[in-house]
Amino acid sequence: MKRAWVLAVLFVAGCGKGPSDEQCKKLLDHLVDLEFKKAGAAATSDALKAELAKQKTAVTEGKTSEFMDVCVNKMAKARVECALNASELEGDNGVAKCDEMK
């Protein structure tokens, strides 16, 4: 999970009109989903799906306040939009690529 927060720090830009609260909430959920995906978390039964959802909620709730402050106040809207479209944390279509934006 620390990797997602490191990536979030890399997004800090502080220029231009920032992202909306809704975009930041979506980004946090998306980063948590990508982190669980990278860790190999997959659910094959309803019980496992419920447990996985519970774990994701716990992670999200634990980081919401801190993440939202950084996202809304310090991230560039273009980087948030880029990250929302990423399908992985790293790689050609990864969140990390969004930091390469100028």
C-alpha positions in Angstrom: 0.0 0.0 0.0 2.9 2.4 0.6 3.6 2.4 -3.1 0.3 4.1 -3.9 1.1 6.8 -1.4 4.6 7.3 -2.9 3.0 7.6 -6.3 0.5 10.1 -4.9 3.4 12.2 -3.5 5.0 12.1 -7.0 1.9 13.7 -8.4 2.3 16.8 -6.3 2.5 19.8 -8.7 0.5 22.7 -7.2 -0.1 24.4 -10.6 -3.2 25.2 -12.4 -6.8 24.5 -11.4 -6.8 21.4 -9.2 -9.0 18.4 -9.4 -12.5 18.2 -7.8 -13.2 16.3 -4.6 -15.1 13.7 -6.7 -12.1 13.1 -8.9 -9.8 12.7 -5.9 -12.2 10.3 -4.3 -12.3 8.3 -7.5 -8.5 8.4 -7.7 -8.1 7.1 -4.2 -10.5 4.2 -4.9 -8.7 3.5 -8.2 -5.2 3.5 -6.6 -6.4 1.1 -3.9 -7.9 -1.2 -6.5 -4.7 -1.1 -8.6 -2.6 -1.9 -5.5 -4.7 -4.9 -4.5 -4.6 -6.1 -8.1 -0.8 -5.8 -8.2 -0.6 -7.7 -4.9 -2.6 -10.5 -6.6 -5.8 -10.1 -4.6 -8.5 -11.9 -6.4 -11.8 -13.2 -5.1 -13.4 -16.3 -6.5 -16.3 -16.7 -4.0 -18.8 -14.4 -2.5 -17.2 -14.7 0.9 -13.8 -13.8 -0.5 -15.3 -10.9 -2.5 -16.9 -9.6 0.7 -13.6 -9.9 2.6 -11.7 -8.1 -0.2 -14.2 -5.3 -0.3 -13.9 -5.0 3.5 -10.1 -4.7 3.3 -10.3 -2.1 0.5 -12.7 -0.1 2.5 -10.5 -0.2 5.6 -7.5 1.0 3.5 -9.5 3.7 1.8 -11.0 5.0 5.1 -7.6 5.0 6.7 -6.0 7.3 4.1 -8.9 9.4 2.9 -8.3 12.6 4.9 -4.6 12.8 4.2 -4.9 11.8 0.5 -7.8 14.2 -0.2 -5.9 17.1 1.2 -2.9 16.4 -1.0 -5.0 15.6 -4.0 -7.3 18.6 -4.0 -4.7 21.2 -2.9 -1.5 20.0 -4.5 -2.1 17.7 -7.5 -2.5 18.9 -11.1 -5.9 18.1 -12.5 -4.2 16.6 -15.7 -2.2 14.2 -13.6 -5.3 13.0 -11.7 -7.1 12.5 -14.9 -4.2 10.6 -16.3 -4.0 8.3 -13.2 -7.7 7.6 -13.4 -7.2 6.2 -16.9 -4.2 4.0 -15.9 -4.8 0.3 -15.8 -1.8 -0.5 -13.6 0.6 1.1 -11.2 3.7 0.7 -13.3 4.4 -0.1 -16.9 3.3 1.4 -20.2 -0.2 2.3 -19.0 0.7 2.8 -15.4 0.0 5.6 -12.9 3.8 6.2 -12.7 3.8 7.4 -16.3 1.5 10.3 -15.3 4.4 11.8 -13.4 6.3 12.2 -16.6 3.7 14.8 -17.8 5.1 18.3 -18.3 
